[in-house]
C-alpha cells in the first residue's frame, strides 16, 4: 500500500473531504489507519488522520507525506467509522468529529516561522529583525512591528520563505529510578568497608542488599529520610545506577480506596439485573432504561453488571454527569475494580488525562468512568455501556460536533453487540416515551435500599412569608428545621439554583440596570472582588458607587447568590458551620474533593451549593435538604423548563435520609401550585410524565416532534436578519408541507460578544431531506462564512434554546 487517504486539520467545507498522499519509501509498512501524519497542504504543513490505505488514486500528481506523528494509531477502525457517522449525523466536519475523540494534548499545535533562503542582504528593516539568524518565529516578527509590505516583497523575490512546523503537545512524565549495580554479596563487602561516619550511605546499601530491585528515587529518599548527596557518592562509585523511567501521572492512588465486595441485591434489583446479564450472555444489543428512585441502589446494579462483563474478558464504559463525578463516585468504582479503572473528566490536568487515555489505549484497564467525552474511549472489546443520570443535559455537546452521548453510546452498542443501560430517577421524557413504546426495555426499582423511606417534602409558599413580614431568604419553617438539626448534631444540604453573590445591580431611583456592553445580559455582582462580571464573554467592571445613568447613590444589588446566603446564615446562626460549594469555591484542583471530605468528616453542619451538590452525593448524617428559589428554572424561555425543575427537585430531595436516619425536605417556592413543583414533592414521576406529555403534544414539542435550531450570528444586525429570512424562505421551499418553520426571531440573548443572533426553528415528524437541504443552504453561504464573519450553526437536537 503506497497511498494514504488523509483527512486534514482544516475545518472548512472545501477541505471536508479525503485527500490522497503518497507514502515515501522510508515510511512504507509503518503508516497505519488511524495514525496522525504531517502533510503538505498548500504552502504549509498540517496534521491529518490516515483513514485508508490503498494502491490506487484517481489523481496523477500526488504529494508525499512529510512525517508520522504516531508510532501506533490513535484511532481504532471502529472509531474511524464512528467519526464518519458522527460527521454525517451532526452535520459537522470530519476533522471536528475525529478531534473530539482525542485528549487535548493530541491536538496539533502549529508554529509559523520565517526562514532566510539566501546569503543576500535583506531590506534593512528585515535585516534588523533577523539579526544574523536564519530562522525567526513569526510571532517575533509581528511583536517587533515588522513591515508586511517588505516581508511580502522578500517572499516574492525568493529571499524568505514562510515555513510551518507542526508540534504535538503530548509529554511523557519520567521519574528517576535507582537500582543496585552489583550483586548483593558485593554490596555486602562494600558495606563492611564503609567509614563509620557514612551512616546514610550504609543505610542505602543495606536497603538494596535486602531489596535488590529498582525504586523511585523520591520514594527511596523519603523512606530512608536521606538526601541526594549521600546517594550521589554511591552512584559515582558505580555501586548503584540511575535511569529515567516513564510513569503515569496518577490522580487516583489505588491504595486510598478500600476494597469493596458485591452486596446482596434486593428483589427489585435482582429483577432489573437479570435481563441485562442475559443480554451480556447472548452478546446481543439492547437499550435498557433503568428507572430507579434516588437511593435505590442503581450503582450496585451497574457494578455487578460490569463484573460479569470483565469475567467474560470484555470492557465497560460508564458515563456520569460532570457535576456528579464526585470523589464518592470514583471511590465506588475504584473500590470494586481497583487499578482496572481509568477516570476521565475535566478536573484532571491535560497530562493526567493523556495518561489515563494511554492506559485505555494500551489495554491496561477494563473500565472507563468519565464525563461526556469518555464515550469515545479507544476500547476495542466493549461488553456494556452505562449512562448514569441519563436525563442530564450535559451529555449534549453544545459546540462542534453537536453530539448527544446517548446516541453515540447506542451506535457503539450496536457495533459491539452489547447492552446500553440508561439509568435515572427522573428519565428524560424522550427516553421514557421510547421505553413506553418498547424501543427501550424498561426496568424499574421503586424502593430504596434497606427499605429506607423517601424523605417527606414540605412546600413553603414564599408569598405568604412576605405577607407575614418575613423578608429574609429563609422561611420560618426552614429556620425551625435547621435549628432542630443543629441541636441533634445532624447535617443539612441547602441548595440554591444560582451562582455568584447576587444576580444584578439596579438603581432604585431611575431603575437603570447595569448590562454588559458586549452582550444583552445583566452583569452579575461578585462579592469577593467587589466586581461585576458577564458570564458569557467574561467582561468585568468595578462595582459603581453611583448610578451611571442618573448619578444617584441608591445603586444596589438584587437577587440571591450562594455568597449572600452564606452571609445571611452566618448572621442568623453564627454557631452553624457552613461549607459553600459553587463555581467560585471549586476552581482549584482538588477543592471539590477537599470540601466534600470536610463535610463527610462532620467538619461542617451545612453544605450550601448550586447544581453540583444536587447529584451523586451520599452522606448518612444528612437529614434535611432545603431548596431555596425552587422555581428559578421555571421562568426560562425553554419548553423543557418544567421537566428540568421536576428533575432537579427530585434529585436534590434524594440527598436526604439515605441511610438509617429519616430525611425531610423543605422546598421554598413562589409557585407551589405549579404541577412540576407539586408532583416532585410527591415523587410522582408517572403523573408528571402524563401531564407534561399532554402539553408537549398540544404545542408540538419533543418527543412528539423533532426540532432543529438554526442560529445565525454577525456583528451587523441588518445582515443577520436578512440571512435568517433567506434561510427560512429556502427551507419553506425545499422541505415538505407537513414541516413547520418558525422564525426568523431574535435569540433569547440577542447579542453576545458584540455579535447579533437570530434563529429559526424546524419542527417535523419525518423529514428525510432535511440534512441534504441544510447542507445546500450552508454551501450557498460558504463564501460569506469564510470572508464576511458570518456564522451559521445548526443543532439537530437542541437543548439550549437561548
ROTORVO-35983 format. One record per atom (N, C-alpha, C): z, y, x. Coordinates in steps of 0.05 Angstrom, whole numbers, plus 5000, padded with zeros to 4 digits. Each point is the difference from the previous one (the first is absolute). Layout:
! ROTORVO-35983
ZYX
...
END
This chain:
! ROTORVO-35983
500049765017
500050244983
500050255018
497950164998
499950235018
499950274985
500449994974
500050254984
502550014983
501450235000
502450034984
499450204978
500949944976
499850184977
502650154998
499950275003
502450165004
500350214979
502450044989
500550234982
501550215018
499050254999
501050205020
502150184987
501650125018
502350164991
499150294994
498250024980
499150264990
500149994969
502150104987
500249984971
498150204986
497549924997
498050174986
498049824986
498750104979
498349824985
497649905016
498850175018
497749905015
500749785019
502550005009
500849805021
501449774987
500250004973
501549794986
498249754997
499149905023
498449755000
500449865027
498649795004
500449845024
497750065020
500850055026
498150065021
499849775019
497549955010
499649785019
500350105029
501449855016
500350075029
499549755016
498850035024
499549785018
502649945015
500549745005
502449935016
499149975029
501150165019
499249975028
500749735011
498649915020
500349735011
502949945007
501450205013
502749945009
502049974977
499250084975
501849964977
499249764983
497749885006
499149784983
502049775000
500649914975
502049794998
502850114997
500450265007
502750124998
500250164974
497750094989
500250174976
500349814976
502150064984
500549834976
500250174975
499549884977
500350154975
502850104997
500350254990
502750114995
501150155024
498450025022
501050155024
499350294997
501550175014
499250285002
498450045026
497850154998
498350055023
499550305003
499250085024
499250285003
496950005002
498850174983
497150004999
498950295002
497650035012
498850275000
499050074972
500550244991
499150084973
499250295002
497450055000
499050275005
500850075029
501050245005
500650075027
502849905009
501549884982
502849935007
500549704999
502449945009
500849714999
502349994979
499849804982
502149974980
500849714997
502249964984
501049734995
498549894976
499749735000
498949874977
501149724997
499649874977
500949734996
497649814999
500149785014
497949804998
500349834975
498150014982
500249854975
498449745001
497950005016
498349765001
498749975028
499349765007
498549955025
497449854992
497850085013
497449884992
498150015024
497749874997
498050015021
497650174991
500150104975
497750144990
500750284990
498250195005
500350274989
497350104990
500050164979
497550114990
499150255015
501750085020
499350245016
499249925028
498150155012
499049935026
501850115022
500650264999
501450125023
503050014993
501549825012
502950004994
501650105024
502250144995
501750095022
502149785005
501250015024
501949795008
502850084993
501649804994
503050044997
501050105027
501750205000
501050125025
502349855011
501949924982
502549875011
501449864977
501849825007
501649864980
502850125000
501250044976
502750114999
502149784996
499049764993
501949784995
499249755015
502049835005
499449745012
499949794978
501750044980
499849824976
499550184976
498649904979
499350174977
502550104986
499850254990
502350114985
499649954970
497649934991
499549934972
499149714998
501249864981
499249724996
497550004982
498749774999
497649974983
500750094971
502449914990
500750064973
500550304996
501250145020
500550284998
497350165001
498049905014
497450135000
498849994971
500249774988
499049974972
501650184981
502650005005
501850174983
499250295003
499450095024
499350285005
497450074985
498149825001
497450064985
500650024970
501649824990
500750004971
501550264993
501950085018
501750234995
498350254999
498050025018
498350235002
498450034974
498949774990
498550014974
501850074977
502349875000
501950024977
501150294997
500550145023
501250264998
498150235007
497449935003
497950195007
500850165025
501049865020
500750135025
498249905023
500250135023
498349925022
501049745013
498149845011
500849765014
502250055020
499550215016
501950055023
502850064989
500250154978
502750064989
501449744991
498449814988
501149754991
501049835023
498750005023
500949845023
502350145014
499950275002
502250145013
502749964986
499949994973
502549984985
501549745005
498649805011
501249745004
501549995027
499650205017
501149975027
502350205004
501849935019
502250195006
498850265013
501550214997
499150275009
498950005029
501449855018
499350015028
497349885006
498949844982
497449885005
497750184991
500750244990
497950194992
499350155025
497450035005
499150125025
500550295001
500550095025
500450295005
497650085017
498950234994
497650085015
500650245018
499049985024
500450225019
497350105008
499750264998
497450135006
500350125028
498049955018
500250125027
497450135007
500150205018
497650135010
499649905029
497649905005
499549885026
497850155014
500550065025
498050155017
498049795010
497450064997
497949815007
498750075027
500750225011
498450105023
501750155020
499050025025
501350155021
499550304996
497950064984
499250274996
502250184991
499850265007
502050204991
499850034969
502250004987
500150054971
500250304996
499450104975
500650284995
502950075006
500550235011
502650075011
502349954979
499550064975
502049974979
500949714997
498149815005
500649714998
501249915026
499050115022
501049925027
503050045002
500950234988
502950075001
501649784986
499049914977
501549804984
499949735014
497649925010
499849745013
501649995026
500350235014
501650025025
499649755018
497549965009
499349785019
500549724989
500549974974
500349724989
497449914988
499749735000
497649894987
500349954970
502549954992
500449954971
502450164991
499750134976
502350144989
500349934970
502549994990
500349944971
498850234983
498749934979
498750204982
502150204990
502549894994
502150174989
500650235020
499949945026
500650205020
497950234999
497549924996
497850194998
500650194976
500849884977
500550164976
502450185004
502249895012
502550155003
499750235019
498049985019
499650225019
497850194991
499449994973
498050174988
497349995014
499149755006
497449965013
497850114982
497750085013
497850114985
498249774990
499849974973
498449784988
497050055006
499350265001
497250065006
499249905027
501650055020
499449915028
500249705001
501849884986
500349705000
497549884989
499150104977
497649894986
497650025019
499850235014
497750045018
500149805023
502449965011
500449825023
499349714992
500749934974
499449734990
497049974998
498650214989
497149994997
498649975027
501250135021
498750005027
500849745015
501649834987
500749755014
502150035021
501550235000
502150045020
502649874992
500549994974
502549894989
499449804978
501749804997
499749814978
502749984985
499849964974
502549964985
500349694998
502349905010
500349714998
502549954982
499849774987
502249934981
501449755010
502650015003
501549775008
501549894976
500049744996
501549884978
502549875011
502350084991
502549875009
501349854978
501349795007
501649864980
502950085006
501650044978
502750105005
502049785002
499149755000
502049795000
501449995027
502549965000
501549975025
501849754998
500349875021
501749765000
502550065015
502349934988
502550065013
500649795021
500750095024
500649815022
502850045009
501449795006
502850025010
500149865027
501950105017
500449875027
501749754997
498949785010
501549745000
500949945028
502449885003
501049915026
500349704999
499049875022
500249715001
500849915028
501249765003
500749915028
497449945015
500050065026
497649955016
500449775019
502449874999
500549775017
501549794983
500049765010
501449784987
503050064999
501549884981
502850064996
501749945025
499349785014
501749925023
499750215023
497550125002
499550205020
501550264993
500150064974
501550244991
503049965006
500949754997
502849925006
500750075028
498249925019
500450065029
500250305005
498250154987
500050295003
502650124990
501049894978
502450104988
502449975019
500049775014
502249955019
499950205024
497550095006
499750185024
500350304993
500450064974
500250294993
502550125011
500050255009
502550135008
501950034977
502650005006
502150004978
499750244981
499250245011
499950234983
497650004981
498149825003
497650004983
500749854974
501950104985
501149854976
497849974979
498650234994
498150004978
497649825007
499150005026
497849835008
500849714996
502549945006
501049724997
500049924971
500750194982
500049944971
497249944990
498150165011
497249964991
498949735009
500649935026
499049745010
501449774985
502650034995
501449784985
498749964973
499350234987
498749984973
497549835002
498350065020
497449865002
500349715009
502249945014
500549725008
500649844975
501550124981
500749874975
497750004980
498550234999
497750024981
497550065015
498749785010
497650055017
497550084985
500250174979
497650094986
499850304999
497750114992
499650295000
501650134978
500850255004
501550154980
499150295002
500250144977
499350295000
501850155019
498950185016
501750155020
502350144986
499350144977
502150164987
502349824989
499249754991
502049814990
501949915022
498749945023
501549915024
502050215009
499050255002
501850225009
502350054981
499449984974
502250054981
501949764999
499049765003
501649764999
502149995023
499050085024
501749995024
501350275006
499450204983
501150275003
499550105029
497449995008
499350085027
497750205000
499250095023
497850205001
497649885014
497850164999
497549915012
500249985030
501850165012
500250005030
500949735011
501949874987
500949735010
497749804998
498450034978
497849824995
497850045021
499650265007
497850075018
500249865027
502549985010
500449875026
499049714999
500749864978
499249714997
497049974996
498750214987
497149994997
498650045027
501150205015
498850055026
500349765019
502149854997
500449765017
498549764989
498450054978
498349794988
501649764989
502650054994
501649784988
499449994970
499350244988
499350024972
497250134999
498649974978
497550144997
500050144973
498350224999
499850144975
497150014991
499550004974
497350034990
500150124972
497750104991
499950124973
499149804980
501250004977
499149814979
499750164974
497949934985
499550144975
502149904979
501350194986
501949924979
499350154975
500849894977
499650134975
502150214995
499250234989
502050194991
501149894974
502549925001
501049864976
502050174985
499250124977
501850174986
502349844986
499549744997
502049844985
501049785018
502450025010
501149795017
501049774982
498849765005
500649774983
502949934997
501550035023
502849915000
501750164981
499050244991
501850154982
499849924971
498249814994
499749914972
501249724997
502349984986
501249744996
498249814985
499849755009
498249804988
501049944972
498049984981
500849934972
498649744992
501149874980
498749754991
499250044971
498149844990
499150034972
502349974980
500050164979
502149994980
499249814978
502049904985
499449844977
498750184979
497749924990
498550164980
501249974972
499950214984
500849984972
497749864985
500549934976
498049864984
497550174997
500450264995
497650184996
498550045026
501450015023
498650025026
498549755005
501249774994
498749745003
497449984984
500150094975
497650004983
497950185010
500850225014
498050195010
498749905026
501649865017
498949925026
498249764998
500549834979
498449754997
497050055000
498950174982
497150045000
499050125026
501650165014
499150115026
499849785021
502049825001
500049785019
497749804994
499549974974
497849824992
497350115010
499650264999
497550125009
499849985031
502350035013
500049975030
499249715007
501149814985
499449715004
497049954996
498950114979
497249954993
498050165016
501150195016
498350195016
498050154981
501150104978
498250144982
501050294996
498150174991
500750294997
500850064971
502250144997
501050084974
501750255003
499750194982
501750245002
502349974980
502550025011
502449984983
501350284997
500950064976
501650244996
502949914995
501750055020
502849924998
501650244988
500649984974
501450224987
503049934999
501650105019
502849945001
501750255000
502150004984
501750244999
501250065027
500950255004
501250075026
502449835005
500249895025
502349835007
499749714990
497549924992
499749734990
499349805021
499850095025
499449815022
497149955005
498350204996
497149965006
499649945029
501650145018
499649975029
500549715008
501949864987
500649725007
497549834993
498750064977
497649854993
497850045021
499850255009
498050065022
500649835024
502650015009
500849875025
499549704999
500749884977
499649704999
497049934997
498450174988
497149954999
498850025028
500950205015
499050045028
500849765017
502449904996
501049775015
498149764997
499149964975
498249784994
497350045014
499150255001
497450075013
500249955030
502350085012
500349965029
500149705006
501449844983
500149715003
497249885002
498250124985
497249905000
498350125023
501450145018
498650115024
498450254993
500650134978
498550244993
501750265002
498750224993
501350265005
500350164973
501850205001
500550164976
500050305005
499150154980
500150295002
501850094977
502050185006
501750114979
499850305002
499250124977
499950295000
502350114984
501350215011
502150144986
499450295001
500850164979
499350295002
501450125024
498750205012
501050135024
503050084996
500750124977
502850094997
501949774995
499049764993
501849784996
500249835026
498550085021
500149855025
502550075014
502249954987
502650075012
500849785020
501850075018
501049795018
501049764985
501050044975
501049774984
497749804995
497750104993
497749834994
499149855025
499950145023
499249875025
502049785007
502650064996
502249815006
499649744985
499250024974
499649754984
497949825012
497850125009
497849835011
500649915028
501150185017
500749925027
502349805000
501950034981
502249814998
499049724993
497949984984
499049744992
498049895020
498350175010
497849895017
500150105029
502050155008
500450085028
497650135013
499349895024
497950135015
497249944989
499849844978
497449944988
499050244985
501650224998
499350234983
499150245016
497750124992
499250265012
500350214978
501050235007
500450214980
498250245007
498550104980
498250235005
500750224980
501050235009
500250224982
500250275015
500050224986
499650265012
502350105018
502449884997
502250105016
499849905029
498249815006
499749905027
498350195016
500450015026
498350165017
497349875002
498050155010
497349895001
500049755019
501550015021
500149785019
501349754987
502250044985
501349784986
498249874980
498550174985
498149894980
497949835014
499050115022
497949865015
501049725009
502550005010
501149745010
500549804977
500950104977
500449824977
497249894991
498050185001
497349924992
498949785019
500650045027
499049815020
501449724996
502550014992
501449744995
498549854978
499150154979
498649874978
497349905011
498650175015
497349935010
500249755018
502249985015
500249785019
501349754987
500350014973
501149774985
502849935008
501650205007
502849955009
501950034977
499050084976
501850024977
498649874976
501749944980
498949874976
500250184975
501850205001
500550174977
499750295008
498450154984
499750295005
501250144976
502050175006
501250164979
499350295006
499050154980
499350275006
499250164976
499450265005
499150174978
497049954996
498850184984
497249974991
498049885021
499850125024
497949915018
500549725012
502449894996
500549735010
498249794986
498850084978
498249824986
497649925017
499550165021
497749945018
500849855025
502549895000
500949855024
498049795008
499449985026
497849815009
500949715000
501149904979
500849724998
497549844992
499849755009
497649854994
500449754982
502649964993
500649764984
502150074979
499350194982
502050104981
500549804978
502649954994
500849814980
501250134975
500850255002
501150154977
500050305006
499550164980
500250305003
501950094977
502150155008
501950094980
500150315000
499850124977
500350294998
502550064983
502250105014
502450054985
499950294989
501350044977
499950264986
497050084996
498549824988
497150035000
499150254984
501850124984
499350234984
499950265017
501049995024
500350245017
497350135005
499850264996
497550145005
499350035030
502149955017
499450035029
498249775011
499449804983
498149795008
497250104999
499650244989
497250114998
499850205023
497949975016
499550205021
498550244989
501050245006
498850244988
497850135016
499449895025
497750115014
498249765008
497750065013
498049795005
501149785017
499449754994
498849904975
502249994978
499450084976
502050024978
500449724988
501449835014
500449724990
502749974987
500249804983
502649924990
500749735013
502549995011
500749755015
499949764982
500550034974
499949774981
497249885000
497950174999
497349904999
499249855026
500950125023
499549875026
501449735001
502549994990
501549755001
498649794984
499050074976
498749804983
497449915014
498550185012
497549935014
500649805023
502150065016
500749835022
501149734989
501550014978
501049754988
497849824992
497850114989
497749844993
498749885025
499850165021
498749905025
501649765012
502750024998
501749805013
501049784980
499050024975
500949804979
503049984999
501350234997
503049994999
501050184978
502549954991
501150174978
500750285009
499850194981
500950275004
502250054979
502350095010
502350044981
500650304999
499850114976
500750284995
502750004987
502050135013
502750004988
500950274992
501450024977
501150264992
501949974976
502050184998
501750014976
498550164979
498250175009
498550184982
497150005007
498549784994
497249985009
498350234991
497950065015
498150204992
498749914973
499450184983
498949934974
497449835003
498450085020
497549855005
500649715006
502049955017
500749725008
501149844977
501850134984
501249854978
497949944979
498150194996
497949954980
498249765010
499549995026
498449775010
501549744997
502750015003
501649764996
500049914971
500050204982
499949944971
497449864993
497950095013
497349894995
499549745014
501849925017
499749755015
498450025025
499350255009
498650045025
501949945023
502550094997
502249925019
501849814984
501549845016
501949824986
502850135001
501250034976
502650144999
502349815005
501850095018
502549855005
502350194994
502049924985
502150194992
502849915009
501650195011
502849955005
501550224986
501349934978
501350214984
503050045005
501149815017
502950035005
500550065030
502250145004
500750075028
501349755013
500150015027
501349785016
503050004992
501349785003
502949964993
500650104972
497950014983
500350094973
501350284998
499650165020
501250284999
498650144978
501650174986
498750144977
498650265009
497950084986
498650255006
502050234995
500050205017
501950224996
499550154974
502250094988
499950154975
498950285006
498150104984
498950265004
500950204979
501050235010
500850224981
498050225004
498850094977
498250235001
501650264994
499750205017
501450254995
497950224995
500350134977
498150224993
501050265013
498550095020
500850235016
499850264983
498650004978
499950244983
502750044987
501349784993
502750024988
502050105021
499749915025
501850095021
499850315003
497550104998
499650295002
501450154977
499649894976
501350124976
503050005003
501149795013
502949985003
501050185023
498150145013
500850195021
500149875028
499149755003
500049875026
497450085014
500250175020
497650105014
499649865027
501749805006
499649865026
497849794996
499249885023
497949804998
501149724993
502649984997
501249744993
501250024972
499349804983
501149994973
503049935002
501450064978
502949935000
500449705002
498249854988
500249705001
499749905029
498050115014
499549925028
502450075018
501150244996
502350095016
502349814996
500549934974
502349824994
499649735013
497549904999
499449735011
500250015031
499250225012
500150015030
503050005008
501750164986
502850015006
501449734998
499249854979
501149734996
499349825024
497550025008
499149825022
501450075026
500450265004
501450095025
502849895000
501350004977
502849894998
500049705007
497949864989
499949715004
498749915026
499450205017
498749955026
497449844998
498550064978
497449884997
497850205008
497549905003
497950185010
498050084978
498650225005
498150104980
497450085013
497849994984
497450095009
499250224981
499450245011
499050224983
497050055007
498449994980
497150015005
498850264988
498550145017
498750254991
497149985005
498450074980
497149965002
498650235015
501050085023
498850235013
501150035028
498750165017
501250055027
500250305005
501250075023
500350285006
502650114988
500650255006
502550114990
499750104972
497650104994
499550114974
497050014996
499150024975
497149984997
498650265006
500750224988
498450245005
501750245001
498850235009
501450255003
498850204981
501750134983
499050194980
501750254999
498650224994
501450264997
501050024971
502650064997
501150014972
499250264986
499150195015
499250254987
497249994989
498049945018
497250014991
498849724995
501549795006
499049734995
498049905020
499750155023
498149925021
500949745013
498249805002
500749745013
498449995026
501449935022
498650005026
498449755003
497350055004
498149775003
498949985028
498849785006
498749965026
497450165000
499550155022
497550165001
497549835001
500349745007
497649835003
499649804978
502149954984
499949794979
501150124974
499149894977
501150094975
502649844993
502150065016
502549854996
502250185009
502449984987
502250175008
501149895027
501250175016
501249915025
502849894993
500849805016
502649874995
502150115020
502450054991
502150115017
501449785015
500250025027
501549805016
502450145013
502449914992
502550145008
500449995030
499549765012
500749975029
498850215017
497550094994
498750205016
499950274986
501150014975
499850234983
497150104998
498349814995
497150075000
498649894975
497650104995
498449904977
497649855012
499549764988
498049835012
498149894979
497449985007
498149884982
499749715006
500549824980
499949715006
497249895000
497950184998
497249915001
498750075026
500350255009
498650085025
501950065023
502749994994
501950045022
500650305006
498850194985
500550285004
503050064997
501050175018
502950064999
500550305001
501950104984
500850285000
503050015001
501150235010
502950054999
500850064971
502449934992
501050064973
500250314998
498650134981
500250304999
502750094989
500850245007
502450124989
499350174976
497550105000
499150164977
497549884988
499550064974
497649904987
497650145012
498049855009
497650125012
498450174980
500549954973
498450134980
501450264991
502749994993
501250244989
502350115018
500449865023
502150085019
502849984990
500449864977
502849964990
501449805018
502650025002
501549805017
501149774983
499149984975
501049784983
498149765002
499349935025
498249775004
501849755005
499549794985
501749765001
498349754999
501349785009
498649744998
500949864974
498149854989
500549864975
499449715004
501249834983
499449715001
502249865016
499749745002
502149855014
498749825021
501250005023
499049835021
502449845011
499549805017
502249835010
502150165015
499150205016
501950155016
501950154981
498950114978
501550154981
502149824986
499149764993
501849814987
502349935019
499349965025
502149925020
502150225002
499150255001
501950235001
501850014976
498749974976
501550014975
502149785000
499349765009
501949775001
502450075018
499350115024
502150075019
502050214988
498950184984
501750204988
501849884978
498749844982
501549894978
501949775008
499149845020
501749785008
500149985031
501550175012
500150015029
500849735013
501549844984
501049745011
497749795002
497850044985
497949804999
498350025026
499549775012
498349995024
497249944991
498150185008
497249984990
498149955022
498249814996
497749975019
497550084985
498650195012
497550104987
497649865013
498249894984
497749865011
497550114987
498550165014
497450104990
498150045023
497750124996
498050035021
501250155024
501750204994
501150165022
502049855018
501649834988
502149865016
499149745012
497549924994
499149745011
497550035017
499650245011
497650045016
500349865028
502449995011
500349875026
499949704998
499049885022
499749715000
502749874998
500249804982
502549854998
502050134982
499550254990
502050144984
500449874973
497849894989
500149854975
502149785001
499749845021
501749765004
502950095005
500350215016
502750105008
501550094974
498750154983
501350104976
500849774981
498149814997
500649774982
502349835011
500149975027
502249855012
502750144995
499950265002
502550154996
501049954971
498150014981
500749964972
501049714995
498649815013
500849724997
502849955011
500750155022
502649975013
502250174986
499250104976
501950164984
500950255014
498350125016
500750265014
499450234981
499049954976
499550214980
500449884972
500650184981
500449914973
497450034983
498550215008
497650064983
497550015018
497949854991
497450015013
498350174982
499150235011
498450194984
497250015011
498049964983
497450015012
497750024979
497650005012
497650024984
498849724997
497449994993
498449754997
500949775017
500650055026
500449785019
502549844995
501950094982
502349834995
499749854974
497750034986
499749884974
499449705001
499249915024
499049725001
501249845022
500149744996
500649815021
502850015012
501850184990
502750015012
501949824985
501849875015
501849804987
502750035013
501850164987
502750035011
502049904979
501749815008
501849874981
502050194987
500750225014
502150174990
499050244983
497450014995
498950224984
500349934970
501650164986
500549944972
499050234981
499150225013
499150224983
497450125012
498050044982
497650145008
499750244982
499650245013
499650244984
497250105004
498550054978
497350105003
500050294991
499450185018
499950294993
497050064995
499450164980
497350084994
498249764996
500749834980
498449764995
497250064991
499650244988
497350054989
498250165018
500850035026
498350175018
497149905000
499649744998
497349895002
498450044974
501550014978
498750014973
498250244996
500650215015
498650254996
497550035017
499349795016
497650025017
497549954983
497750135008
497549954985
498849735008
501249784991
499149745009
500549804977
497949864992
500349814978
502049775006
500749975026
501949795007
502950105001
500450264993
502750125003
502249834986
499549914975
502049854985
500649735014
497849885010
500249745014
501750035025
499350215016
501550055025
503050054995
500550154978
502850074993
501549744993
498849844983
501349744992
500549835024
498049985018
500449825024
502250115018
500050265005
502050115018
502849974989
500450064974
502649984988
501049715000
498249814995
500849725000
500849915028
498350095020
500549925028
502650115010
500550254995
502450135011
502549894985
499849944974
502349894986
500749735012
498049865010
500449735011
501650005026
500750235011
501650015025
502949954993
500850014975
502949984993
500749724991
502549925005
501149754990
498449755007
499149985025
498349785008
501749755008
502650045003
501749775009
502249954980
502549995009
502249934982
501050234983
499950245011
501050244985
497950094980
500850054975
498050094980
499050295006
497650064992
498950265006
499550174976
499850275005
499450194978
498050205010
498350104982
498050205007
500350244982
500050245011
500050244984
497350145005
498450044979
497450135002
500250274987
499650215016
500050284989
497250084994
499550094975
497350064992
499950234980
497850145000
499650214979
498449894977
498949755003
498449874978
501049724995
502549974991
501149734996
498549844979
498550154983
498649864978
497349885009
499150075025
497449905009
500149705003
497949864990
500149715000
500349875027
498950135022
500349875026
502950015010
501450224994
502850035008
501749814983
499550004974
501549844981
499749705007
497549915003
499649715005
500949915028
499850195019
501049935027
503049954999
501450164983
502949974998
500849734987
498049884985
500549744988
498749775016
498850065022
498549805017
497949854983
498850144981
498249864982
497150055009
499149845019
497350035011
497949944978
500449784985
498049914981
499450224979
502250134989
499550214981
498650245012
500850065025
498750225014
497049945003
499449765008
497249915005
498450044974
501149904977
498650034974
499550294994
502150165002
499850294992
498050145018
500249965026
498250145019
497149914997
499649744994
497349904997
498650134975
501650044979
498850144976
499050275008
501650155015
499350275008
497549995018
500049815019
497749985018
497449944985
500349834980
497649924984
499050254985
501850144987
499250244985
498650205017
501050055024
498850215017
498149895021
499249754997
498049875018
500750035029
502349885007
500849995028
500349715009
500249965027
500549725009
502549894987
500249744995
498149795008
497749964980
499850164979
497849964981
497450115011
500250215016
497650125012
500450025030
497850015015
500150055029
499650305004
501150105022
499650285007
498750035027
498450215004
499150085026
500350305002
501350095022
500550285003
498250115023
498550214994
498350125021
501150285004
500950065025
501150265006
498250145020
499350254994
498350165017
501650235012
499850055026
501650235011
498350155020
500550275001
498550185017
501550265001
499750165022
501550265001
499050204979
497649964989
498950194981
500249894972
501550144982
500549894973
497549974984
498150195002
497649994984
498349755008
500049955026
498549775010
501149744989
502749984999
501349764990
499349954971
500150214984
499449974971
497149924996
498250125015
497149944998
499449715007
501249905022
499549735009
501249804979
502450054991
501349824981
498449994974
498950234991
498450004976
497549835004
498750035023
497549845005
500749705000
502249935013
500849715002
500449894971
501450164984
500649924972
497349954985
498150185004
497349974986
498749755010
500049955026
498649765011
501349754989
502750004998
501449764990
499349954971
500050224984
499349984972
497249884996
498250085018
497249924998
499749705007
501449915021
499449735010
502049784991
502350084989
501949794991
499649944971
501049774991
499549914972
501350194980
499149994975
501050184979
502849944992
501049755005
502849944992
502050135019
499050075024
501850115020
500550304994
502650085003
500750284996
500450145026
498950245002
500350165025
501550254993
502450045011
501750234994
499850205023
499650264994
499950205021
497450154999
499650185020
501950055022
502450164991
502349935013
502550154995
501350065027
501550225002
501550055026
502049785003
500549915025
502149805005
502750134994
502049834995
502750114993
500950195023
499549935025
500550185022
497250115008
499350234990
497250095003
499350085028
502150085016
499350095027
502049875019
499049865020
501749895022
498750075026
501550115019
499050085026
497550174998
500150204983
497850194996
497449874990
500249774988
497649874989
500449974970
498050074984
500149984971
499349714993
501349904978
499549724993
499449984970
497749884994
499349944972
499549704997
500349904976
499549714997
498649934974
498849765000
499149894974
500849715000
500449904976
501049724997
498149834984
499649765009
498349814985
501949804987
499749964973
501549804986
498149794989
500449755007
498049804992
501349734996
498749834984
500949724997
498449825017
497450055001
498249835016
497750185009
499850045026
497950185011
498949885025
498249804998
499049865024
498550185019
498950234990
498450175018
501750215015
502650014994
501650235009
499850055030
500449785016
500050045029
497350105010
497949884989
497350085008
499550304995
500850094976
499550284992
501750195017
502549925005
501750185017
498950015029
499049785010
498850005027
497750205001
498350004978
497750184999
501050295000
502150064984
501150274999
500950095028
501549825014
501050075026
497750055020
497949834999
497850045019
498550264993
499950084974
498750244991
501450255014
502649985003
501550225012
500649975030
498849795012
500749935027
499750245020
497850144998
499650235020
502150214997
500750064975
502150204995
502749915010
500549744997
502649895009
500250045030
497749955014
500150035029
500150295009
498450174988
499750275011
501650214986
500749954975
501050224983
502949984993
501549835015
502949974995
500649914971
498249854989
500549904972
501349725003
501949954983
501349735000
499849894972
499049754998
500049864974
501549745003
502249974986
501549745003
499949854974
499649745003
499749834976
502349795001
501649994978
502149814998
499549824976
499449745006
499349824978
502449884986
502450085009
502449894987
502250215004
499750234988
501850225007
502949964991
501950065018
502949994993
501150295002
498650175015
500850285003
497950164985
500850134978
498050164986
500450305005
501750065020
500650285006
497850125016
END
